[in-house]
């Protein structure tokens, strides 16, 4: 096994604003695993409010590079467990390596990733398109620039109700609202009641991630479904969300990859909770990992490549009706710098 990496600072088409701040670029690290002539790729975006930078991820990878390379790769689940213990405090880096391991495994077996988890009744969710916080006029302009069937609207301002009322005047599309933990319980209930007749499908992370008491109250009174994001980061968080949220939004980067995400999906199903897998503004490379999970989930937010002015890979097809299609090629099915080894026969 050989491991290498490259860092990027991908520019957004528009400044991307949420309740925690606004950014113009998305820093990201891409790792490459080379094994027996095949190459697998994985991506992890850096998120400052989680105190994660590409510099820290690169530093940790350099420090334990030899240990990453010494593992006898046989399957991605075993590799994730090894990485999880090797980098116990860096789930973002583990995610990038885990995705690369799955990409590698798919190529070795000659299958697209989604072929490894064929559900009896596959789902086909359509992706939303995110409108970041801005002035009302600019948010309307962003929406009109990209006609789409479902919009994810970032909120967490003093003008939240006015924003949704203004956007609703310009489209019949479904709205999903993401407050990114910005509201208090009373404020959230007031706003949700205002939104219930404005074509809103659900509310994502209305309260602070540890406000379980507030979420219990909101769960009992909210006229709209509630979906956990910041409150559901790791596997052990799924059970905590029961009777506080109606569903969970899994972020591959935060939970540490495809391997734990699959277990989180299974546990949420056991608890009769809805499941979403969401974007952290990954390029097509990281977004392909999300897209391969679509047959298993109810909602998907995989619009990262649509928000970026710069991309680093190809292989996903986005249609104006919100449908997203992965390539039939093995692994992630993406092309990154044209560096695929195709001469090997599947095992």
C-alpha positions as a Markdown table, in Angstrom:
| # | Residue | x | y | z |
|---|---|---|---|---|
| 1 | Unk | 0.0 | 0.0 | 0.0 |
| 2 | Unk | 1.2 | 3.5 | -0.8 |
| 3 | Unk | -0.5 | 6.7 | 0.3 |
| 4 | Unk | -0.2 | 10.2 | -1.0 |
| 5 | Unk | -2.4 | 13.3 | -0.8 |
| 6 | Unk | -3.0 | 16.7 | -2.3 |
| 7 | Unk | -4.8 | 19.8 | -0.8 |
| 8 | Unk | -7.1 | 22.2 | -2.5 |
| 9 | Unk | -8.9 | 25.5 | -1.8 |
| 10 | Unk | -12.0 | 25.2 | -4.0 |
| 11 | Unk | -13.8 | 28.5 | -4.8 |
| 12 | Unk | -17.6 | 28.8 | -4.4 |
| 13 | Unk | -19.7 | 30.3 | -7.2 |
| 14 | Unk | -21.2 | 32.6 | -4.5 |
| 15 | Unk | -20.1 | 33.3 | -0.9 |
| 16 | Unk | -21.5 | 30.4 | 1.2 |
| 17 | Unk | -23.2 | 31.7 | 4.3 |
| 18 | Unk | -24.6 | 29.8 | 7.3 |
| 19 | Unk | -25.4 | 30.8 | 10.9 |
| 20 | Unk | -21.8 | 30.1 | 11.9 |
| 21 | Unk | -20.2 | 32.4 | 9.2 |
| 22 | Unk | -19.6 | 32.9 | 5.5 |
| 23 | Unk | -16.8 | 31.6 | 3.3 |
| 24 | Unk | -15.7 | 32.0 | -0.3 |
| 25 | Unk | -13.6 | 28.9 | -0.6 |
| 26 | Unk | -13.8 | 25.3 | 0.6 |
| 27 | Unk | -10.4 | 23.8 | 1.7 |
| 28 | Unk | -10.2 | 20.1 | 1.1 |
| 29 | Unk | -7.7 | 17.2 | 1.1 |
| 30 | Unk | -7.7 | 14.3 | -1.3 |
| 31 | Unk | -5.9 | 11.1 | -0.5 |
| 32 | Unk | -4.8 | 8.4 | -2.9 |
| 33 | Unk | -4.2 | 4.8 | -1.9 |
| 34 | Unk | -2.3 | 2.6 | -4.4 |
| 35 | Unk | -2.4 | -1.2 | -4.0 |
| 36 | Unk | -1.5 | -3.9 | -6.4 |
| 37 | Unk | -1.8 | -1.5 | -9.4 |
| 38 | Unk | -5.1 | 0.0 | -8.5 |
| 39 | Unk | -5.7 | 3.5 | -7.1 |
| 40 | Unk | -8.5 | 4.6 | -4.8 |
| 41 | Unk | -9.4 | 8.2 | -3.9 |
| 42 | Unk | -11.1 | 9.8 | -1.0 |
| 43 | Unk | -11.9 | 13.4 | 0.0 |
| 44 | Unk | -12.4 | 15.3 | 3.3 |
| 45 | Unk | -13.4 | 19.0 | 3.4 |
| 46 | Unk | -11.9 | 21.1 | 6.2 |
| 47 | Unk | -14.5 | 22.8 | 8.5 |
| 48 | Unk | -13.2 | 25.5 | 10.8 |
| 49 | Unk | -16.0 | 25.4 | 13.4 |
| 50 | Unk | -14.9 | 21.8 | 14.0 |
| 51 | Unk | -11.4 | 22.9 | 14.4 |
| 52 | Unk | -10.3 | 20.9 | 11.3 |
| 53 | Unk | -7.9 | 22.3 | 8.7 |
| 54 | Unk | -6.2 | 20.7 | 5.7 |
| 55 | Unk | -2.9 | 21.5 | 7.4 |
| 56 | Unk | -3.7 | 19.4 | 10.5 |
| 57 | Unk | -5.0 | 16.5 | 8.4 |
| 58 | Unk | -1.9 | 16.5 | 6.2 |
| 59 | Unk | 0.3 | 16.7 | 9.3 |
| 60 | Unk | -1.4 | 13.8 | 11.0 |
| 61 | Unk | -1.2 | 11.7 | 7.8 |
| 62 | Unk | 2.5 | 12.5 | 7.4 |
| 63 | Unk | 3.2 | 11.6 | 11.0 |
| 64 | Unk | 1.6 | 8.1 | 10.6 |
| 65 | Unk | 2.1 | 7.6 | 6.9 |
| 66 | Unk | 4.2 | 4.4 | 7.3 |
| 67 | Unk | 1.6 | 2.9 | 9.6 |
| 68 | Unk | -1.2 | 3.7 | 7.1 |
| 69 | Unk | 0.8 | 2.0 | 4.4 |
| 70 | Unk | 1.8 | -1.2 | 6.4 |
| 71 | Unk | -1.8 | -2.4 | 6.7 |
| 72 | Unk | -2.5 | -5.6 | 4.7 |
| 73 | Unk | -5.6 | -4.4 | 2.8 |
| 74 | Unk | -8.2 | -7.1 | 2.4 |
| 75 | Unk | -11.5 | -5.2 | 2.7 |
| 76 | Unk | -12.6 | -1.6 | 3.6 |
| 77 | Unk | -14.4 | -2.5 | 6.9 |
| 78 | Unk | -11.2 | -4.0 | 8.4 |
| 79 | Unk | -9.2 | -1.0 | 7.1 |
| 80 | Unk | -11.7 | 1.5 | 8.7 |
| 81 | Unk | -11.3 | -0.2 | 12.1 |
| 82 | Unk | -7.5 | 0.0 | 11.8 |
| 83 | Unk | -7.7 | 3.7 | 10.8 |
| 84 | Unk | -10.2 | 4.5 | 13.5 |
| 85 | Unk | -7.7 | 3.4 | 16.1 |
| 86 | Unk | -4.7 | 4.9 | 14.3 |
| 87 | Unk | -6.4 | 8.4 | 14.2 |
| 88 | Unk | -8.8 | 8.3 | 17.1 |
| 89 | Unk | -9.2 | 12.1 | 17.1 |
| 90 | Unk | -9.3 | 12.8 | 13.4 |
| 91 | Unk | -12.5 | 11.4 | 11.9 |
| 92 | Unk | -12.2 | 13.8 | 8.9 |
| 93 | Unk | -8.9 | 12.2 | 7.8 |
| 94 | Unk | -10.3 | 8.7 | 8.5 |
| 95 | Unk | -13.2 | 9.5 | 6.3 |
| 96 | Unk | -10.9 | 10.4 | 3.3 |
| 97 | Unk | -8.9 | 7.2 | 3.8 |
| 98 | Unk | -12.1 | 5.1 | 4.2 |
| 99 | Unk | -13.6 | 6.5 | 1.0 |
| 100 | Unk | -10.4 | 5.8 | -0.8 |
| 101 | Unk | -10.4 | 2.2 | 0.6 |
| 102 | Unk | -14.0 | 1.6 | -0.7 |
| 103 | Unk | -13.0 | 3.1 | -4.1 |
| 104 | Unk | -10.0 | 0.8 | -4.2 |
| 105 | Unk | -12.2 | -2.2 | -3.2 |
| 106 | Unk | -14.8 | -1.5 | -5.8 |
| 107 | Unk | -12.1 | -1.4 | -8.5 |
| 108 | Unk | -10.5 | -4.6 | -7.3 |
| 109 | Unk | -13.9 | -6.3 | -7.4 |
| 110 | Unk | -15.0 | -4.6 | -10.6 |
| 111 | Unk | -18.2 | -3.1 | -9.1 |
| 112 | Unk | -19.6 | 0.3 | -8.4 |
| 113 | Unk | -19.9 | 0.9 | -4.7 |
| 114 | Unk | -23.7 | 0.9 | -4.7 |
| 115 | Unk | -23.6 | -2.7 | -5.9 |
| 116 | Unk | -22.3 | -3.8 | -2.5 |
| 117 | Unk | -25.4 | -2.8 | -0.7 |
| 118 | Unk | -28.4 | -3.6 | -2.9 |
| 119 | Unk | -31.5 | -3.0 | -0.8 |
| 120 | Unk | -34.7 | -5.0 | -1.5 |
| 121 | Unk | -36.5 | -1.8 | -2.2 |
| 122 | Unk | -34.0 | 0.8 | -3.4 |
| 123 | Unk | -34.9 | 4.5 | -2.9 |
| 124 | Unk | -34.2 | 7.2 | -5.4 |
| 125 | Unk | -34.1 | 10.6 | -3.6 |
| 126 | Unk | -33.5 | 13.8 | -5.5 |
| 127 | Unk | -30.9 | 16.2 | -4.2 |
| 128 | Unk | -31.7 | 19.7 | -2.9 |
| 129 | Unk | -29.8 | 22.8 | -3.9 |
| 130 | Unk | -28.6 | 25.0 | -1.1 |
| 131 | Unk | -29.2 | 28.7 | -0.8 |
| 132 | Unk | -26.8 | 30.2 | 1.7 |
| 133 | Unk | -27.5 | 33.1 | 4.0 |
| 134 | Unk | -27.3 | 36.5 | 2.3 |
| 135 | Unk | -29.5 | 39.5 | 1.8 |
| 136 | Unk | -33.1 | 38.6 | 0.8 |
| 137 | Unk | -32.5 | 40.0 | -2.7 |
| 138 | Unk | -29.4 | 38.0 | -3.2 |
| 139 | Unk | -31.0 | 34.8 | -1.9 |
| 140 | Unk | -33.9 | 35.3 | -4.3 |
| 141 | Unk | -31.3 | 35.9 | -7.1 |
| 142 | Unk | -29.4 | 32.7 | -6.3 |
| 143 | Unk | -32.6 | 30.7 | -6.3 |
| 144 | Unk | -33.7 | 32.2 | -9.7 |
| 145 | Unk | -30.3 | 31.5 | -11.1 |
| 146 | Unk | -30.7 | 27.8 | -10.4 |
| 147 | Unk | -34.3 | 26.5 | -11.0 |
| 148 | Unk | -34.6 | 23.4 | -8.9 |
| 149 | Unk | -37.3 | 21.2 | -7.4 |
| 150 | Unk | -36.0 | 21.3 | -3.8 |
| 151 | Unk | -34.1 | 24.1 | -2.1 |
| 152 | Unk | -32.2 | 23.8 | 1.2 |
| 153 | Unk | -32.4 | 27.2 | 2.8 |
| 154 | Unk | -29.9 | 28.2 | 5.4 |
| 155 | Unk | -31.3 | 30.3 | 8.2 |
| 156 | Unk | -30.3 | 31.7 | 11.6 |
| 157 | Unk | -31.0 | 35.4 | 11.3 |
| 158 | Unk | -33.4 | 38.0 | 12.7 |
| 159 | Unk | -35.2 | 37.9 | 9.3 |
| 160 | Unk | -35.8 | 34.2 | 8.9 |
| 161 | Unk | -39.5 | 34.4 | 8.4 |
| 162 | Unk | -39.2 | 37.3 | 6.0 |
| 163 | Unk | -36.6 | 35.3 | 4.0 |
| 164 | Unk | -38.9 | 32.3 | 3.5 |
| 165 | Unk | -41.9 | 34.4 | 2.7 |
| 166 | Unk | -39.9 | 36.3 | 0.1 |
| 167 | Unk | -38.5 | 33.1 | -1.5 |
| 168 | Unk | -41.9 | 31.5 | -1.6 |
| 169 | Unk | -43.2 | 34.3 | -3.8 |
| 170 | Unk | -40.8 | 33.2 | -6.6 |
| 171 | Unk | -41.1 | 29.4 | -6.7 |
| 172 | Unk | -43.4 | 26.5 | -6.0 |
| 173 | Unk | -40.4 | 24.3 | -5.1 |
| 174 | Unk | -40.1 | 22.4 | -1.8 |
| 175 | Unk | -38.1 | 24.0 | 0.9 |
| 176 | Unk | -35.9 | 22.4 | 3.5 |
| 177 | Unk | -34.7 | 24.7 | 6.3 |
| 178 | Unk | -31.4 | 24.3 | 8.0 |
| 179 | Unk | -30.8 | 26.6 | 11.0 |
| 180 | Unk | -27.4 | 25.0 | 11.9 |
| 181 | Unk | -28.3 | 25.1 | 15.6 |
| 182 | Unk | -29.0 | 28.9 | 15.6 |
| 183 | Unk | -32.3 | 29.0 | 17.4 |
| 184 | Unk | -33.7 | 28.8 | 20.9 |
| 185 | Unk | -36.6 | 26.5 | 21.6 |
| 186 | Unk | -39.3 | 29.2 | 21.8 |
| 187 | Unk | -37.9 | 31.0 | 18.8 |
| 188 | Unk | -37.8 | 27.8 | 16.9 |
| 189 | Unk | -41.4 | 26.9 | 17.6 |
| 190 | Unk | -42.6 | 30.4 | 16.6 |
| 191 | Unk | -40.7 | 30.2 | 13.3 |
| 192 | Unk | -41.7 | 26.6 | 12.5 |
| 193 | Unk | -45.4 | 27.5 | 13.0 |
| 194 | Unk | -44.9 | 30.4 | 10.6 |
| 195 | Unk | -43.2 | 28.0 | 8.0 |
| 196 | Unk | -45.8 | 25.2 | 8.2 |
| 197 | Unk | -48.0 | 26.6 | 5.4 |
| 198 | Unk | -45.1 | 27.8 | 3.3 |
| 199 | Unk | -44.1 | 24.5 | 1.6 |
| 200 | Unk | -41.4 | 23.5 | 4.0 |
| 201 | Unk | -40.7 | 19.7 | 4.1 |
| 202 | Unk | -38.6 | 19.6 | 7.3 |
| 203 | Unk | -36.4 | 21.6 | 9.7 |
| 204 | Unk | -32.8 | 20.6 | 10.1 |
| 205 | Unk | -31.0 | 21.1 | 13.4 |
| 206 | Unk | -33.0 | 24.0 | 14.9 |
| 207 | Unk | -31.4 | 24.1 | 18.3 |
| 208 | Unk | -27.9 | 23.8 | 19.8 |
| 209 | Unk | -26.5 | 20.3 | 19.4 |
| 210 | Unk | -26.6 | 19.6 | 23.2 |
| 211 | Unk | -30.0 | 21.2 | 23.9 |
| 212 | Unk | -31.8 | 17.8 | 24.4 |
| 213 | Unk | -34.4 | 19.2 | 26.7 |
| 214 | Unk | -35.3 | 21.9 | 24.2 |
| 215 | Unk | -35.4 | 19.3 | 21.4 |
| 216 | Unk | -37.7 | 17.0 | 23.4 |
| 217 | Unk | -40.2 | 19.9 | 23.8 |
| 218 | Unk | -39.9 | 20.9 | 20.1 |
| 219 | Unk | -40.3 | 17.3 | 19.0 |
| 220 | Unk | -43.6 | 17.1 | 20.9 |
| 221 | Unk | -44.9 | 20.4 | 19.5 |
| 222 | Unk | -43.5 | 21.0 | 16.1 |
| 223 | Unk | -45.9 | 20.8 | 13.2 |
| 224 | Unk | -43.0 | 19.9 | 10.9 |
| 225 | Unk | -40.5 | 17.0 | 11.0 |
| 226 | Unk | -37.1 | 17.6 | 12.6 |
| 227 | Unk | -33.8 | 16.3 | 11.4 |
| 228 | Unk | -30.6 | 16.1 | 13.4 |
| 229 | Unk | -27.3 | 17.2 | 12.0 |
| 230 | Unk | -24.9 | 18.6 | 14.6 |
| 231 | Unk | -26.7 | 16.5 | 17.2 |
| 232 | Unk | -25.9 | 13.3 | 15.3 |
| 233 | Unk | -22.2 | 13.1 | 14.4 |
| 234 | Unk | -21.1 | 9.6 | 15.4 |
| 235 | Unk | -22.7 | 6.2 | 15.6 |
| 236 | Unk | -23.6 | 6.5 | 19.3 |
| 237 | Unk | -25.6 | 9.6 | 18.6 |
| 238 | Unk | -28.3 | 7.9 | 16.6 |
| 239 | Unk | -30.0 | 6.4 | 19.7 |
| 240 | Unk | -29.8 | 9.8 | 21.5 |
| 241 | Unk | -31.9 | 11.3 | 18.7 |
| 242 | Unk | -34.8 | 9.0 | 19.2 |
| 243 | Unk | -37.9 | 10.9 | 20.4 |
| 244 | Unk | -36.0 | 14.2 | 19.9 |
| 245 | Unk | -35.8 | 14.2 | 16.1 |
| 246 | Unk | -37.8 | 12.5 | 13.3 |
| 247 | Unk | -34.7 | 11.8 | 11.3 |
| 248 | Unk | -30.9 | 12.1 | 11.1 |
| 249 | Unk | -28.6 | 13.7 | 8.6 |
| 250 | Unk | -25.4 | 11.7 | 8.3 |
| 251 | Unk | -22.2 | 13.6 | 7.2 |
| 252 | Unk | -19.6 | 11.1 | 5.9 |
| 253 | Unk | -16.8 | 13.5 | 6.9 |
| 254 | Unk | -18.0 | 13.9 | 10.5 |
| 255 | Unk | -18.9 | 10.3 | 11.2 |
| 256 | Unk | -15.6 | 9.1 | 9.6 |
| 257 | Unk | -16.6 | 7.6 | 6.4 |
| 258 | Unk | -18.8 | 5.2 | 4.5 |
| 259 | Unk | -18.2 | 2.3 | 6.8 |
| 260 | Unk | -19.8 | 3.9 | 10.0 |
| 261 | Unk | -22.4 | 5.6 | 7.8 |
| 262 | Unk | -23.7 | 2.2 | 6.7 |
| 263 | Unk | -24.1 | 1.2 | 10.3 |
| 264 | Unk | -25.8 | 4.5 | 11.2 |
| 265 | Unk | -28.3 | 3.9 | 8.4 |
| 266 | Unk | -29.1 | 0.4 | 9.7 |
| 267 | Unk | -29.6 | 1.7 | 13.3 |
| 268 | Unk | -31.8 | 4.5 | 12.2 |
| 269 | Unk | -34.0 | 2.1 | 10.3 |
| 270 | Unk | -34.3 | -0.1 | 13.4 |
| 271 | Unk | -35.6 | 3.0 | 15.3 |
| 272 | Unk | -38.0 | 3.9 | 12.4 |
| 273 | Unk | -36.2 | 7.2 | 11.8 |
| 274 | Unk | -35.8 | 8.9 | 8.4 |
| 275 | Unk | -32.3 | 9.1 | 7.0 |
| 276 | Unk | -30.6 | 11.8 | 5.0 |
| 277 | Unk | -26.9 | 11.9 | 3.9 |
| 278 | Unk | -25.7 | 15.5 | 3.5 |
| 279 | Unk | -23.0 | 17.5 | 1.8 |
| 280 | Unk | -20.1 | 19.4 | 3.4 |
| 281 | Unk | -19.4 | 21.1 | 0.1 |
| 282 | Unk | -17.3 | 18.2 | -1.3 |
| 283 | Unk | -16.2 | 18.2 | -4.9 |
| 284 | Unk | -17.5 | 15.5 | -7.2 |
| 285 | Unk | -14.9 | 13.1 | -5.7 |
| 286 | Unk | -16.4 | 13.2 | -2.2 |
| 287 | Unk | -19.9 | 13.7 | -3.5 |
| 288 | Unk | -19.8 | 10.5 | -5.4 |
| 289 | Unk | -19.4 | 8.6 | -2.1 |
| 290 | Unk | -22.6 | 10.2 | -0.9 |
| 291 | Unk | -24.4 | 9.5 | -4.2 |
| 292 | Unk | -23.6 | 5.8 | -4.0 |
| 293 | Unk | -25.6 | 5.6 | -0.7 |
| 294 | Unk | -28.8 | 7.1 | -2.3 |
| 295 | Unk | -30.6 | 3.7 | -2.7 |
| 296 | Unk | -30.5 | 3.3 | 1.1 |
| 297 | Unk | -31.8 | 6.7 | 2.2 |
| 298 | Unk | -34.8 | 9.0 | 2.2 |
| 299 | Unk | -33.3 | 12.4 | 1.5 |
| 300 | Unk | -30.0 | 13.5 | 0.0 |
| 301 | Unk | -28.1 | 16.7 | 0.0 |
| 302 | Unk | -25.3 | 16.1 | -2.6 |
| 303 | Unk | -25.1 | 19.5 | -4.2 |
| 304 | Unk | -21.5 | 20.3 | -3.4 |
| 305 | Unk | -20.3 | 20.3 | -7.1 |
| 306 | Unk | -23.2 | 22.6 | -8.1 |
| 307 | Unk | -22.1 | 25.2 | -5.5 |
| 308 | Unk | -18.4 | 25.2 | -6.5 |
| 309 | Unk | -16.9 | 27.2 | -9.2 |
| 310 | Unk | -13.9 | 24.8 | -9.3 |
| 311 | Unk | -14.2 | 21.0 | -9.3 |
| 312 | Unk | -11.4 | 18.4 | -9.3 |
| 313 | Unk | -13.2 | 15.3 | -10.7 |
| 314 | Unk | -16.0 | 14.1 | -13.0 |
| 315 | Unk | -18.4 | 11.2 | -12.9 |
| 316 | Unk | -21.7 | 12.5 | -11.5 |
| 317 | Unk | -24.6 | 13.5 | -13.6 |
| 318 | Unk | -27.0 | 16.1 | -12.3 |
| 319 | Unk | -30.4 | 16.7 | -14.0 |
| 320 | Unk | -32.6 | 19.7 | -13.6 |
| 321 | Unk | -35.3 | 17.5 | -11.9 |
| 322 | Unk | -32.8 | 17.0 | -9.0 |
| 323 | Unk | -31.9 | 13.4 | -10.0 |
| 324 | Unk | -28.3 | 12.4 | -9.6 |
| 325 | Unk | -26.6 | 9.5 | -11.4 |
| 326 | Unk | -23.3 | 7.8 | -10.7 |
| 327 | Unk | -21.1 | 6.3 | -13.3 |
| 328 | Unk | -21.3 | 2.5 | -14.0 |
| 329 | Unk | -17.5 | 2.4 | -13.6 |
| 330 | Unk | -16.1 | 0.4 | -10.6 |
| 331 | Unk | -15.6 | 2.0 | -7.2 |
| 332 | Unk | -16.7 | 5.6 | -6.9 |
| 333 | Unk | -17.0 | 5.8 | -10.7 |
| 334 | Unk | -15.2 | 9.1 | -10.9 |
| 335 | Unk | -12.2 | 10.3 | -12.8 |
| 336 | Unk | -9.7 | 12.3 | -10.9 |
| 337 | Unk | -6.8 | 13.7 | -12.9 |
| 338 | Unk | -7.3 | 10.8 | -15.3 |
| 339 | Unk | -5.1 | 8.5 | -13.1 |
| 340 | Unk | -7.1 | 5.3 | -13.2 |
| 341 | Unk | -5.5 | 1.9 | -13.6 |
| 342 | Unk | -7.8 | -0.2 | -15.8 |
| 343 | Unk | -5.7 | -3.0 | -17.0 |
| 344 | Unk | -6.3 | -5.2 | -14.0 |
| 345 | Unk | -9.1 | -7.8 | -14.1 |
| 346 | Unk | -11.5 | -8.0 | -11.2 |
| 347 | Unk | -10.6 | -10.5 | -8.4 |
